[in-house]
Amino acid sequence: MGFFQRLLNKPTARDAMIPLYAALVSEARAPEWYTQGEVADTIDGRFDMVVLMLALVVFRLEALGDAAAESSALLTEVFIDAMDGELRQMGIDYTVGKHIGKMMSALGGRLGAYRDVRQDAAALREALVRNLYRGHAPSDAALDFVVARTQALDAQISGLSLETLRAGKLA
């Protein structure tokens, strides 16, 4: 149904979250994460960066309460749609459902891992090594960079209104 609605130019509620998703993906693709932060510039590394950015936005939407609950759910649906499309472009058509299930599990795990530690630099370091770096710690300088930038971005996002977020602005 979504395809036909888009084909007929009938925007859906989910479409309203595309600017926000585009903004968080743009941040996740910033070269500094991969150069200074030593995040693996691979499919997995990019996925983990998108998930980290998505987590920060979801935490803000949760903090905004009931008014943002639908937006949080719709943003997650946009993420799923995007991952589905990426997998199909990579030629993984016949097992997309299985891969999406794994991605959703990873998203849930990372939301749990980052939720309570993002204000604690030492705990965030551990969570990042475990999740973003998949157990292989980068240099101390790289990890310091990612922790500092993640905390700064989290602080920025935590002050934004729902309208600002929906407009696709993370600053």
DSSP file (Angstrom, degrees, kcal/mol; ACC not computed):
  #  RESIDUE AA STRUCTURE BP1 BP2  ACC     N-H-->O    O-->H-N    N-H-->O    O-->H-N    TCO  KAPPA ALPHA  PHI   PSI    X-CA   Y-CA   Z-CA
    1    1 A M     >        0   0    0      0, 0.0     4,-2.3     0, 0.0     5,-0.2   0.000 360.0 360.0 360.0 -40.1    0.0    0.0    0.0
    2    2 A G  H  >  +     0   0    0      1,-0.2     4,-2.3     2,-0.2     5,-0.2   0.885 360.0  52.8 -57.4 -41.7    2.8    2.5    0.8
    3    3 A F  H  > S+     0   0    0      1,-0.2     4,-2.5     2,-0.2    -1,-0.2   0.928 111.0  45.7 -61.2 -46.3    4.2    2.1   -2.7
    4    4 A F  H  > S+     0   0    0      2,-0.2     4,-2.0     1,-0.2    -1,-0.2   0.857 110.4  54.0 -69.1 -34.1    0.9    3.0   -4.3
    5    5 A Q  H  <>S+     0   0    0     -4,-2.3     5,-3.4     2,-0.2    -1,-0.2   0.928 112.4  44.1 -63.6 -43.1    0.3    5.9   -2.0
    6    6 A R  H ><5S+     0   0    0     -4,-2.3     3,-1.6     3,-0.2    -2,-0.2   0.896 110.6  55.4 -66.8 -38.9    3.7    7.3   -2.9
    7    7 A L  H 3<5S+     0   0    0     -4,-2.5    -1,-0.2     1,-0.3    -2,-0.2   0.875 111.2  44.1 -60.8 -37.6    3.0    6.6   -6.6
    8    8 A L  T 3<5S-     0   0    0     -4,-2.0    -1,-0.3    -5,-0.1    -2,-0.2   0.283 117.7-115.5 -90.2   9.7   -0.2    8.6   -6.4
    9    9 A N  T < 5 +     0   0    0     -3,-1.6    -3,-0.2     1,-0.2    -2,-0.1   0.818  66.2 145.1  59.6  35.0    1.6   11.3   -4.4
   10   10 A K      < -     0   0    0     -5,-3.4    -1,-0.2    -6,-0.2    -2,-0.1  -0.865  43.6-141.6-102.3 101.0   -0.5   10.8   -1.3
   11   11 A P        -     0   0    0      0, 0.0     2,-0.2     0, 0.0    -5,-0.0  -0.272  12.9-149.3 -64.3 146.5    1.9   11.4    1.6
   12   12 A T     >  -     0   0    0      1,-0.1     4,-0.8   -10,-0.1     3,-0.3  -0.629  30.0-104.8-106.5 169.2    1.7    9.2    4.6
   13   13 A A  T >4 S+     0   0    0      1,-0.2     3,-0.7    -2,-0.2     4,-0.3   0.860 122.9  58.2 -60.4 -35.2    2.4   10.0    8.3
   14   14 A R  G >4 S+     0   0    0      1,-0.2     3,-1.9     2,-0.2     4,-0.3   0.870  95.8  62.5 -63.3 -37.2    5.6    8.0    7.8
   15   15 A D  G >4 S+     0   0    0      1,-0.3     3,-1.5    -3,-0.3    -1,-0.2   0.809  91.9  66.2 -59.5 -29.7    6.7   10.3    5.0
   16   16 A A  G << S+     0   0    0     -4,-0.8     4,-0.3    -3,-0.7    -1,-0.3   0.700  97.7  54.9 -65.5 -18.0    6.8   13.2    7.5
   17   17 A M  G <> S+     0   0    0     -3,-1.9     4,-2.4    -4,-0.3    -1,-0.3   0.492  81.6  90.4 -93.4  -4.4    9.7   11.5    9.3
   18   18 A I  H <> S+     0   0    0     -3,-1.5     4,-2.9    -4,-0.3     5,-0.2   0.894  82.8  54.0 -62.9 -40.9   11.9   11.2    6.2
   19   19 A P  H  > S+     0   0    0      0, 0.0     4,-2.0     0, 0.0    -1,-0.2   0.912 111.0  46.8 -59.8 -39.1   13.6   14.6    6.7
   20   20 A L  H  > S+     0   0    0    146,-0.3     4,-2.2    -4,-0.3    -2,-0.2   0.921 113.1  48.1 -66.9 -43.4   14.6   13.5   10.3
   21   21 A Y  H  X S+     0   0    0     -4,-2.4     4,-2.3     1,-0.2     5,-0.2   0.915 111.0  51.4 -63.1 -41.8   15.8   10.2    9.1
   22   22 A A  H  X S+     0   0    0     -4,-2.9     4,-2.3     1,-0.2    -1,-0.2   0.888 109.4  51.2 -61.8 -39.0   17.8   11.9    6.3
   23   23 A A  H  X S+     0   0    0     -4,-2.0     4,-2.1    -5,-0.2    -1,-0.2   0.907 111.0  46.3 -66.3 -41.8   19.4   14.2    8.8
   24   24 A L  H  X S+     0   0    0     -4,-2.2     4,-2.2     2,-0.2    -1,-0.2   0.868 113.1  49.5 -72.4 -33.1   20.5   11.4   11.1
   25   25 A V  H  X S+     0   0    0     -4,-2.3     4,-1.6     2,-0.2    -2,-0.2   0.902 108.9  53.5 -67.6 -40.3   21.9    9.4    8.2
   26   26 A S  H  < S+     0   0    0     -4,-2.3     4,-0.3     1,-0.2     3,-0.2   0.918 110.8  46.2 -59.7 -43.7   23.7   12.5    7.0
   27   27 A E  H >< S+     0   0    0     -4,-2.1     3,-1.5     1,-0.2    -1,-0.2   0.915 110.3  53.5 -64.1 -42.5   25.3   12.8   10.5
   28   28 A A  H 3< S+     0   0    0     -4,-2.2    -1,-0.2     1,-0.3    -2,-0.2   0.764 108.7  50.6 -64.7 -24.2   26.1    9.1   10.6
   29   29 A R  T 3< S+     0   0    0     -4,-1.6    -1,-0.3    -3,-0.2    -2,-0.2   0.412  76.4 129.7 -94.5   1.8   27.9    9.5    7.3
   30   30 A A    X>  -     0   0    0     -3,-1.5     3,-1.5    -4,-0.3     4,-0.6  -0.368  63.6-130.7 -58.2 129.5   30.0   12.4    8.3
   31   31 A P  H >> S+     0   0    0      0, 0.0     4,-2.4     0, 0.0     3,-0.9   0.772  99.0  71.0 -57.5 -28.5   33.6   11.5    7.4
   32   32 A E  H 3>>S+     0   0    0      1,-0.3     5,-2.2     2,-0.2     4,-0.8   0.836  89.9  60.2 -60.6 -33.0   35.0   12.4   10.8
   33   33 A W  H <45S+     0   0    0     -3,-1.5     6,-1.9     1,-0.2    -1,-0.3   0.884 114.4  36.5 -59.6 -36.3   33.3    9.4   12.4
   34   34 A Y  H <<5S+     0   0    0     -3,-0.9    -2,-0.2    -4,-0.6    -1,-0.2   0.779 126.2  35.8 -90.6 -29.9   35.4    7.2   10.1
   35   35 A T  H  <5S+     0   0    0     -4,-2.4     3,-0.2     3,-0.1    -3,-0.2   0.945 132.8  21.3 -87.9 -65.8   38.6    9.1   10.0
   36   36 A Q  T  <5S+     0   0    0     -4,-0.8   109,-0.2     1,-0.2    -3,-0.2   0.864 132.0  44.2 -71.0 -36.1   39.1   10.6   13.5
   37   37 A G  S   <S-     0   0    0     -5,-2.2    -1,-0.2   108,-0.1    -3,-0.2   0.559  96.7-138.3 -87.8  -8.4   36.8    8.1   15.2
   38   38 A E        +     0   0    0     -6,-0.3     2,-0.3     1,-0.2    -4,-0.2   0.766  39.5 165.2  56.0  28.9   38.1    5.1   13.4
   39   39 A V        -     0   0    0     -6,-1.9    -1,-0.2     1,-0.1     2,-0.2  -0.576  50.7 -97.3 -70.0 138.3   34.7    3.6   12.9
   40   40 A A        -     0   0    0     92,-0.3     2,-2.0    -2,-0.3    -1,-0.1  -0.389  26.1-139.5 -61.4 125.2   34.9    0.9   10.3
   41   41 A D        +     0   0    0     -2,-0.2     2,-0.2    -7,-0.1    -1,-0.1  -0.492  67.6 107.7 -86.4  68.4   33.9    2.3    6.9
   42   42 A T  S  > S-     0   0    0     -2,-2.0     4,-2.6     1,-0.1     5,-0.3  -0.742  90.2 -92.0-131.9 175.9   32.1   -0.9    6.0
   43   43 A I  H  > S+     0   0    0     -2,-0.2     4,-2.4     2,-0.2     5,-0.2   0.936 128.5  45.8 -58.9 -46.1   28.4   -1.9    5.7
   44   44 A D  H  > S+     0   0    0      2,-0.2     4,-2.7     1,-0.2    -1,-0.2   0.918 112.6  50.1 -64.9 -43.1   28.4   -3.0    9.4
   45   45 A G  H  > S+     0   0    0      1,-0.2     4,-1.8     2,-0.2    -2,-0.2   0.911 112.8  46.0 -62.5 -42.7   30.2    0.2   10.5
   46   46 A R  H  X S+     0   0    0     -4,-2.6     4,-2.5     2,-0.2    -1,-0.2   0.895 111.7  52.1 -67.8 -39.4   27.8    2.5    8.7
   47   47 A F  H  X S+     0   0    0     -4,-2.4     4,-2.6    -5,-0.3    -2,-0.2   0.944 109.8  49.4 -58.9 -47.4   24.8    0.5   10.0
   48   48 A D  H  X S+     0   0    0     -4,-2.7     4,-2.1     1,-0.2    -1,-0.2   0.845 110.1  51.0 -64.3 -33.6   26.1    0.9   13.5
   49   49 A M  H  X S+     0   0    0     -4,-1.8     4,-2.4     2,-0.2    -1,-0.2   0.916 110.1  49.0 -68.6 -43.0   26.6    4.6   13.1
   50   50 A V  H  X S+     0   0    0     -4,-2.5     4,-2.9     1,-0.2    -2,-0.2   0.920 111.7  50.1 -60.8 -42.2   23.1    5.0   11.8
   51   51 A V  H  X S+     0   0    0     -4,-2.6     4,-2.7     2,-0.2    -1,-0.2   0.895 108.6  51.9 -64.1 -39.9   21.8    3.1   14.7
   52   52 A L  H  X S+     0   0    0     -4,-2.1     4,-1.9     2,-0.2    -1,-0.2   0.935 113.6  43.8 -61.7 -45.4   23.8    5.2   17.2
   53   53 A M  H  X S+     0   0    0     -4,-2.4     4,-1.9     1,-0.2    -2,-0.2   0.913 113.3  51.5 -65.6 -42.2   22.3    8.4   15.6
   54   54 A L  H  X S+     0   0    0     -4,-2.9     4,-2.9     1,-0.2    -2,-0.2   0.904 107.4  54.2 -60.0 -41.4   18.8    6.8   15.6
   55   55 A A  H  X S+     0   0    0     -4,-2.7     4,-2.7     1,-0.2    -1,-0.2   0.926 106.4  50.7 -60.0 -45.8   19.2    5.9   19.2
   56   56 A L  H  X S+     0   0    0     -4,-1.9     4,-1.5     1,-0.2    -1,-0.2   0.901 113.9  44.8 -60.7 -40.2   20.0    9.5   20.2
   57   57 A V  H  X S+     0   0    0     -4,-1.9     4,-2.6     2,-0.2    -2,-0.2   0.915 111.8  51.7 -70.1 -42.9   16.9   10.8   18.3
   58   58 A V  H  X S+     0   0    0     -4,-2.9     4,-2.7     1,-0.2    -2,-0.2   0.901 107.2  53.9 -60.9 -40.4   14.7    8.1   19.7
   59   59 A F  H  X S+     0   0    0     -4,-2.7     4,-1.9     1,-0.2    -1,-0.2   0.897 110.0  47.6 -61.4 -39.0   15.8    8.9   23.3
   60   60 A R  H  X S+     0   0    0     -4,-1.5     4,-1.3     2,-0.2    -2,-0.2   0.923 111.1  50.1 -67.3 -43.3   14.8   12.6   22.6
   61   61 A L  H  < S+     0   0    0     -4,-2.6     4,-0.4     1,-0.2     3,-0.3   0.903 109.7  51.5 -62.2 -39.8   11.5   11.6   21.2
   62   62 A E  H >< S+     0   0    0     -4,-2.7     3,-1.5     1,-0.2    -1,-0.2   0.903 106.8  53.9 -61.0 -41.0   10.9    9.3   24.3
   63   63 A A  H 3< S+     0   0    0     -4,-1.9    -1,-0.2     1,-0.3    -2,-0.2   0.767  99.0  63.1 -66.5 -25.0   11.7   12.3   26.5
   64   64 A L  T >< S-     0   0    0     -4,-1.3     3,-0.6    -3,-0.3    -1,-0.3   0.575 101.2-149.1 -77.2  -8.3    9.1   14.4   24.7
   65   65 A G  T X>  -     0   0    0     -3,-1.5     3,-1.8    -4,-0.4     4,-0.6  -0.330  49.4 -14.1  82.2-157.0    6.4   12.0   25.9
   66   66 A D  H >> S+     0   0    0      1,-0.3     3,-0.8     2,-0.2     4,-0.6   0.787 125.2  65.9 -57.9 -32.7    3.1   10.9   24.4
   67   67 A A  H <4 S+     0   0    0     -3,-0.6    -1,-0.3     1,-0.2     4,-0.2   0.777 111.1  36.3 -62.4 -25.4    3.1   13.7   21.8
   68   68 A A  H <> S+     0   0    0     -3,-1.8     4,-2.3    -7,-0.3    -1,-0.2   0.416  88.9  95.9-107.4  -0.1    6.2   12.2   20.2
   69   69 A A  H <X S+     0   0    0     -3,-0.8     4,-2.1    -4,-0.6     5,-0.2   0.912  87.3  47.0 -59.6 -44.2    5.4    8.5   20.6
   70   70 A E  H  X S+     0   0    0     -4,-0.6     4,-2.8     1,-0.2    -1,-0.2   0.907 110.5  53.2 -64.7 -40.4    3.9    8.2   17.1
   71   71 A S  H  > S+     0   0    0     -4,-0.2     4,-2.6     1,-0.2    -1,-0.2   0.891 107.8  51.4 -61.9 -39.1    6.9   10.0   15.6
   72   72 A S  H  X S+     0   0    0     -4,-2.3     4,-2.0     2,-0.2    -1,-0.2   0.926 112.0  46.0 -63.3 -45.2    9.3    7.6   17.3
   73   73 A A  H  X S+     0   0    0     -4,-2.1     4,-1.9     1,-0.2    -2,-0.2   0.912 114.0  48.4 -64.2 -42.7    7.4    4.6   15.9
   74   74 A L  H  X S+     0   0    0     -4,-2.8     4,-2.2     2,-0.2    -2,-0.2   0.881 108.9  53.4 -66.7 -37.8    7.2    6.1   12.4
   75   75 A L  H  X S+     0   0    0     -4,-2.6     4,-2.2     1,-0.2    -1,-0.2   0.902 108.2  50.5 -62.9 -40.5   10.9    7.0   12.5
   76   76 A T  H  X S+     0   0    0     -4,-2.0     4,-2.3     1,-0.2    -1,-0.2   0.882 108.7  52.1 -64.3 -37.8   11.7    3.4   13.3
   77   77 A E  H  X S+     0   0    0     -4,-1.9     4,-2.7     2,-0.2    -2,-0.2   0.888 107.6  51.6 -64.7 -39.0    9.5    2.3   10.4
   78   78 A V  H  X S+     0   0    0     -4,-2.2     4,-2.6     2,-0.2    -2,-0.2   0.915 109.3  51.3 -63.2 -42.0   11.4    4.6    8.1
   79   79 A F  H  X S+     0   0    0     -4,-2.2     4,-2.7     2,-0.2    -2,-0.2   0.932 110.5  48.2 -58.3 -47.5   14.6    3.0    9.3
   80   80 A I  H  X S+     0   0    0     -4,-2.3     4,-2.7     1,-0.2    -2,-0.2   0.928 111.8  49.4 -61.0 -46.2   13.2   -0.5    8.6
   81   81 A D  H  X S+     0   0    0     -4,-2.7     4,-2.5     1,-0.2    -1,-0.2   0.911 111.9  49.0 -58.7 -42.9   12.1    0.5    5.1
   82   82 A A  H  X S+     0   0    0     -4,-2.6     4,-2.5     2,-0.2    -2,-0.2   0.919 112.2  47.3 -65.3 -43.1   15.5    2.0    4.4
   83   83 A M  H  X S+     0   0    0     -4,-2.7     4,-2.6     2,-0.2    -1,-0.2   0.895 110.7  52.8 -65.7 -39.1   17.3   -1.1    5.6
   84   84 A D  H  X S+     0   0    0     -4,-2.7     4,-2.2    -5,-0.2    -2,-0.2   0.933 110.9  47.1 -58.9 -46.8   15.0   -3.3    3.6
   85   85 A G  H  X S+     0   0    0     -4,-2.5     4,-2.2     1,-0.2    -2,-0.2   0.895 111.2  50.9 -63.6 -40.6   15.8   -1.2    0.5
   86   86 A E  H  X S+     0   0    0     -4,-2.5     4,-1.6     2,-0.2    -1,-0.2   0.919 110.3  49.2 -63.5 -43.4   19.5   -1.3    1.1
   87   87 A L  H  <>S+     0   0    0     -4,-2.6     5,-2.4     1,-0.2     4,-0.3   0.910 110.9  49.7 -63.3 -41.6   19.4   -5.1    1.5
   88   88 A R  H ><5S+     0   0    0     -4,-2.2     3,-1.3     1,-0.2     5,-0.3   0.887 108.1  53.4 -65.6 -37.7   17.5   -5.5   -1.7
   89   89 A Q  H 3<5S+     0   0    0     -4,-2.2    -1,-0.2     1,-0.3    -2,-0.2   0.829 105.8  54.5 -64.6 -30.1   19.9   -3.3   -3.6
   90   90 A M  T 3<5S-     0   0    0     -4,-1.6    -1,-0.3    -5,-0.2    -2,-0.2   0.506 123.9-107.7 -80.7  -3.4   22.7   -5.5   -2.3
   91   91 A G  T < 5S+     0   0    0     -3,-1.3     3,-0.3    -4,-0.3    -3,-0.2   0.761  80.6 129.6  86.8  26.2   20.9   -8.5   -3.8
   92   92 A I    > < +     0   0    0     -5,-2.4     3,-0.8     1,-0.2     4,-0.2  -0.175  23.6 134.3-103.7  39.8   19.7  -10.1   -0.6
   93   93 A D  G >   +     0   0    0     -5,-0.3     3,-1.2     1,-0.2     4,-0.3   0.887  63.9  52.7 -56.4 -47.0   16.0  -10.4   -1.8
   94   94 A Y  G 3  S+     0   0    0     -3,-0.3    -1,-0.2     1,-0.3    -2,-0.1   0.659 119.3  32.3 -74.9 -15.3   15.3  -13.9   -0.7
   95   95 A T  G <> S+     0   0    0     -3,-0.8     4,-2.1     1,-0.1    -1,-0.3   0.092  78.4 118.8-124.9  24.4   16.4  -13.5    2.9
   96   96 A V  H <> S+     0   0    0     -3,-1.2     4,-3.1     1,-0.2     5,-0.3   0.912  74.5  55.1 -57.6 -44.7   15.5   -9.9    3.6
   97   97 A G  H  > S+     0   0    0     -4,-0.3     4,-2.2     1,-0.2    -1,-0.2   0.900 108.2  48.3 -57.1 -43.1   13.1  -10.8    6.4
   98   98 A K  H  > S+     0   0    0      2,-0.2     4,-1.8     1,-0.2    -1,-0.2   0.918 113.9  46.6 -63.6 -44.3   15.7  -12.7    8.3
   99   99 A H  H  X S+     0   0    0     -4,-2.1     4,-2.5     2,-0.2    -2,-0.2   0.897 110.6  52.0 -66.6 -40.7   18.2   -9.9    7.9
  100  100 A I  H  X S+     0   0    0     -4,-3.1     4,-2.7     1,-0.2     5,-0.2   0.907 107.5  53.7 -62.5 -40.6   15.7   -7.3    9.0
  101  101 A G  H  X S+     0   0    0     -4,-2.2     4,-2.0    -5,-0.3    -1,-0.2   0.910 109.7  47.3 -58.7 -43.3   14.9   -9.3   12.0
  102  102 A K  H  X S+     0   0    0     -4,-1.8     4,-2.5     2,-0.2    -2,-0.2   0.895 111.8  50.9 -65.2 -39.9   18.6   -9.4   13.0
  103  103 A M  H  X S+     0   0    0     -4,-2.5     4,-2.8     2,-0.2    -2,-0.2   0.902 109.8  49.3 -65.1 -40.6   18.8   -5.6   12.4
  104  104 A M  H  X S+     0   0    0     -4,-2.7     4,-2.6     2,-0.2    -1,-0.2   0.886 110.7  50.6 -66.4 -37.8   15.8   -5.0   14.6
  105  105 A S  H  X S+     0   0    0     -4,-2.0     4,-2.5    -5,-0.2    -2,-0.2   0.920 111.2  48.6 -63.4 -43.1   17.3   -7.1   17.3
  106  106 A A  H  X S+     0   0    0     -4,-2.5     4,-2.6     2,-0.2    -2,-0.2   0.910 110.7  51.2 -62.7 -42.5   20.6   -5.2   17.0
  107  107 A L  H  X S+     0   0    0     -4,-2.8     4,-2.6     1,-0.2    -2,-0.2   0.944 111.0  47.5 -59.8 -48.4   18.7   -1.9   17.2
  108  108 A G  H  X S+     0   0    0     -4,-2.6     4,-2.0     1,-0.2    -2,-0.2   0.904 112.8  49.0 -60.6 -42.1   16.9   -3.0   20.3
  109  109 A G  H  X S+     0   0    0     -4,-2.5     4,-2.3     1,-0.2    -1,-0.2   0.902 112.6  46.9 -64.4 -41.7   20.1   -4.2   21.9
  110  110 A R  H  X S+     0   0    0     -4,-2.6     4,-2.6     2,-0.2     5,-0.3   0.865 107.9  55.5 -72.3 -34.9   21.9   -1.0   21.1
  111  111 A L  H  X S+     0   0    0     -4,-2.6     4,-2.0    -5,-0.2    -1,-0.2   0.940 112.2  44.8 -58.6 -44.6   19.0    1.2   22.4
  112  112 A G  H  X S+     0   0    0     -4,-2.0     4,-0.6    -5,-0.2    -2,-0.2   0.895 113.5  50.1 -64.7 -39.8   19.3   -0.7   25.7
  113  113 A A  H  < S+     0   0    0     -4,-2.3     4,-0.2     1,-0.2    -2,-0.2   0.862 119.8  34.5 -68.3 -36.2   23.1   -0.4   25.7
  114  114 A Y  H >X S+     0   0    0     -4,-2.6     4,-1.2     1,-0.1     3,-0.6   0.720  96.9  84.3 -91.9 -22.7   23.2    3.3   25.0
  115  115 A R  H 3< S+     0   0    0     -4,-2.0     3,-0.2    -5,-0.3    -2,-0.1   0.889 103.1  23.8 -51.7 -53.9   20.1    4.5   26.9
  116  116 A D  T 3< S+     0   0    0     -4,-0.6    -1,-0.2     1,-0.2     3,-0.1   0.472 121.5  53.9 -96.7  -1.9   21.5    4.8   30.4
  117  117 A V  T X4 S+     0   0    0     -3,-0.6     3,-1.5    -4,-0.2     7,-0.5   0.513  72.8  96.1-110.3  -5.5   25.2    5.3   29.7
  118  118 A R  T 3< S+     0   0    0     -4,-1.2    -1,-0.1     1,-0.3    36,-0.1   0.710  88.6  47.2 -67.5 -17.8   25.3    8.2   27.3
  119  119 A Q  T 3  S+     0   0    0     -3,-0.1     2,-0.7     1,-0.1    -1,-0.3   0.563 100.6  74.4 -92.8 -10.0   25.9   10.8   30.1
  120  120 A D    <>  -     0   0    0     -3,-1.5     4,-3.0     1,-0.2     5,-0.3  -0.890  68.1-160.6-108.0 105.5   28.7    8.7   31.6
  121  121 A A  H  > S+     0   0    0     -2,-0.7     4,-2.3     1,-0.2    -1,-0.2   0.869  89.5  48.4 -56.9 -42.0   31.8    8.9   29.5
  122  122 A A  H  > S+     0   0    0      2,-0.2     4,-1.8     1,-0.2    -1,-0.2   0.928 115.4  43.6 -66.2 -44.2   33.4    5.7   30.9
  123  123 A A  H  > S+     0   0    0      1,-0.2     4,-2.3     2,-0.2    -2,-0.2   0.875 112.7  52.9 -68.8 -36.7   30.3    3.6   30.5
  124  124 A L  H  X S+     0   0    0     -4,-3.0     4,-2.8    -7,-0.5     5,-0.2   0.901 105.2  55.8 -64.8 -40.2   29.6    5.1   27.0
  125  125 A R  H  X S+     0   0    0     -4,-2.3     4,-2.6    -5,-0.3     5,-0.2   0.942 109.2  46.6 -54.6 -49.0   33.2    4.1   26.0
  126  126 A E  H  X S+     0   0    0     -4,-1.8     4,-2.3     1,-0.2    -1,-0.2   0.920 112.9  48.7 -60.9 -44.8   32.5    0.5   27.0
  127  127 A A  H  X S+     0   0    0     -4,-2.3     4,-2.3     1,-0.2     5,-0.4   0.886 112.0  49.4 -64.7 -38.5   29.1    0.4   25.2
  128  128 A L  H  X>S+     0   0    0     -4,-2.8     5,-2.6     2,-0.2     4,-0.8   0.919 110.4  49.4 -67.7 -43.2   30.7    1.9   22.1
  129  129 A V  H  <5S+     0   0    0     -4,-2.6     6,-3.6    -5,-0.2     7,-0.4   0.924 115.6  44.8 -60.7 -42.6   33.6   -0.6   22.1
  130  130 A R  H  <5S+     0   0    0     -4,-2.3    -2,-0.2     4,-0.2    -1,-0.2   0.877 131.8  16.7 -68.1 -38.9   31.1   -3.5   22.5
  131  131 A N  H  <5S+     0   0    0     -4,-2.3    -3,-0.2    -5,-0.2    -2,-0.2   0.894 129.7  36.4-105.9 -57.2   28.5   -2.2   19.9
  132  132 A L  T  <5S+     0   0    0     -4,-0.8   -92,-0.3    -5,-0.4    -3,-0.2   0.900 131.6  31.6 -68.6 -40.6   29.9    0.4   17.5
  133  133 A Y  S > <S-     0   0    0     -5,-2.6     3,-1.8   -94,-0.1    -1,-0.2   0.402 103.4-130.9 -98.8   1.6   33.4   -1.2   17.3
  134  134 A R  T 3  S-     0   0    0     -6,-0.4    -4,-0.2     1,-0.3    -3,-0.2   0.856  72.5 -46.3  51.1  43.8   32.0   -4.8   17.8
  135  135 A G  T 3  S+     0   0    0     -6,-3.6     2,-0.8    -7,-0.2    -1,-0.3   0.371 115.9 107.7  88.2  -4.1   34.5   -5.6   20.5
  136  136 A H    <   -     0   0    0     -3,-1.8    -1,-0.1    -7,-0.4    -6,-0.0  -0.847  63.4-144.4-111.2  96.4   37.6   -4.3   18.8
  137  137 A A        -     0   0    0     -2,-0.8     3,-0.1     1,-0.1    -8,-0.0  -0.300   9.4-144.6 -62.9 136.0   38.7   -1.1   20.6
  138  138 A P        -     0   0    0      0, 0.0  -100,-0.1     0, 0.0    -1,-0.1  -0.116  45.5 -57.3 -80.8-170.4   40.1    1.7   18.4
  139  139 A S     >  -     0   0    0      1,-0.1     4,-2.4     4,-0.0     5,-0.2  -0.274  51.7-112.2 -63.7 158.0   42.9    4.0   19.6
  140  140 A D  H  > S+     0   0    0      1,-0.2     4,-2.8     2,-0.2     5,-0.2   0.893 118.6  54.0 -59.5 -39.7   42.2    6.0   22.7
  141  141 A A  H  > S+     0   0    0      2,-0.2     4,-2.2     1,-0.2    -1,-0.2   0.909 109.2  47.6 -62.2 -42.3   42.2    9.2   20.7
  142  142 A A  H  > S+     0   0    0      2,-0.2     4,-2.4     1,-0.2    -2,-0.2   0.924 113.6  46.8 -65.3 -44.2   39.5    7.8   18.3
  143  143 A L  H  X S+     0   0    0     -4,-2.4     4,-2.6     1,-0.2     5,-0.2   0.902 110.8  52.2 -66.3 -40.2   37.4    6.6   21.2
  144  144 A D  H  X S+     0   0    0     -4,-2.8     4,-2.6    -5,-0.2     5,-0.2   0.913 109.9  50.5 -59.6 -42.0   37.7    9.9   23.0
  145  145 A F  H  X S+     0   0    0     -4,-2.2     4,-2.8  -109,-0.2     5,-0.3   0.939 112.3  45.2 -60.8 -48.8   36.6   11.7   19.8
  146  146 A V  H  X S+     0   0    0     -4,-2.4     4,-2.5     2,-0.2     5,-0.2   0.899 114.0  49.0 -66.7 -40.4   33.5    9.4   19.4
  147  147 A V  H  X S+     0   0    0     -4,-2.6     4,-2.6     2,-0.2     5,-0.2   0.955 114.6  45.0 -62.0 -49.6   32.5    9.7   23.0
  148  148 A A  H  X S+     0   0    0     -4,-2.6     4,-2.3    -5,-0.2    -2,-0.2   0.917 116.2  45.1 -62.5 -44.3   32.9   13.5   23.0
  149  149 A R  H  X S+     0   0    0     -4,-2.8     4,-2.6    -5,-0.2    -1,-0.2   0.892 113.3  50.4 -69.0 -38.4   31.0   14.0   19.7
  150  150 A T  H  X S+     0   0    0     -4,-2.5     4,-2.6    -5,-0.3    -2,-0.2   0.934 112.8  46.1 -63.6 -45.4   28.3   11.5   20.7
  151  151 A Q  H  X S+     0   0    0     -4,-2.6     4,-2.3    -5,-0.2    -2,-0.2   0.891 113.4  49.3 -66.2 -38.3   27.8   13.3   24.0
  152  152 A A  H  X S+     0   0    0     -4,-2.3     4,-2.3    -5,-0.2    -2,-0.2   0.922 113.2  46.5 -65.6 -43.3   27.8   16.7   22.4
  153  153 A L  H  X S+     0   0    0     -4,-2.6     4,-2.9     2,-0.2     5,-0.2   0.902 111.1  52.3 -65.4 -40.8   25.3   15.6   19.8
  154  154 A D  H  X S+     0   0    0     -4,-2.6     4,-2.4     1,-0.2    -1,-0.2   0.914 109.7  49.4 -60.2 -43.3   23.1   14.0   22.4
  155  155 A A  H  X S+     0   0    0     -4,-2.3     4,-0.5     2,-0.2    -2,-0.2   0.906 112.3  48.4 -63.3 -41.6   23.1   17.3   24.4
  156  156 A Q  H >< S+     0   0    0     -4,-2.3     3,-1.3     1,-0.2    -2,-0.2   0.955 114.0  45.1 -60.5 -51.3   22.2   19.2   21.2
  157  157 A I  H >< S+     0   0    0     -4,-2.9     3,-2.0     1,-0.3    -2,-0.2   0.854 102.9  65.3 -63.9 -35.7   19.4   16.9   20.3
  158  158 A S  H 3< S+     0   0    0     -4,-2.4    -1,-0.3     1,-0.3    -2,-0.2   0.662 101.5  51.0 -66.4 -13.7   18.0   16.8   23.9
  159  159 A G  T << S+     0   0    0     -3,-1.3    -1,-0.3    -4,-0.5     2,-0.2   0.403  89.4 105.5 -99.9   2.8   17.2   20.5   23.6
  160  160 A L    <   -     0   0    0     -3,-2.0     2,-0.1    -4,-0.2    10,-0.0  -0.555  65.4-126.9 -89.4 148.1   15.2   20.3   20.4
  161  161 A S     >  -     0   0    0     -2,-0.2     4,-2.3     1,-0.1     5,-0.2  -0.398  26.8-109.7 -81.6 164.6   11.5   20.4   20.0
  162  162 A L  H  > S+     0   0    0      1,-0.2     4,-2.9     2,-0.2     5,-0.2   0.896 120.1  53.1 -60.3 -41.4    9.4   17.9   18.2
  163  163 A E  H  > S+     0   0    0      2,-0.2     4,-1.5     1,-0.2    -1,-0.2   0.899 108.3  49.6 -63.3 -41.1    8.8   20.3   15.4
  164  164 A T  H  4>S+     0   0    0      2,-0.2     5,-1.8     1,-0.2    -1,-0.2   0.925 112.7  47.3 -63.6 -44.6   12.5   21.0   14.9
  165  165 A L  H ><5S+     0   0    0     -4,-2.3     3,-2.4     1,-0.2    -2,-0.2   0.937 109.3  52.6 -62.5 -47.1   13.2   17.3   14.8
  166  166 A R  H 3<5S+     0   0    0     -4,-2.9  -146,-0.3     1,-0.3    -1,-0.2   0.802 102.7  60.5 -60.0 -27.7   10.4   16.6   12.3
  167  167 A A  T 3<5S-     0   0    0     -4,-1.5    -1,-0.3    -5,-0.2    -2,-0.2   0.521 122.0-109.1 -76.7  -4.2   11.9   19.4   10.1
  168  168 A G  T < 5S+     0   0    0     -3,-2.4     2,-0.5     1,-0.3    -3,-0.2   0.778  72.4 138.8  84.2  27.7   15.1   17.3    9.9
  169  169 A K      < +     0   0    0     -5,-1.8    -1,-0.3     1,-0.1    -2,-0.1  -0.923  27.9 176.7-110.5 125.2   17.2   19.6   12.1
  170  170 A L              0   0    0     -2,-0.5    -1,-0.1     1,-0.1   -10,-0.1   0.351 360.0 360.0-104.2   3.6   19.6   18.0   14.6
  171  171 A A              0   0    0     -7,-0.1    -1,-0.1   -14,-0.1    -6,-0.0   0.325 360.0 360.0-137.6 360.0   21.1   21.3   15.7
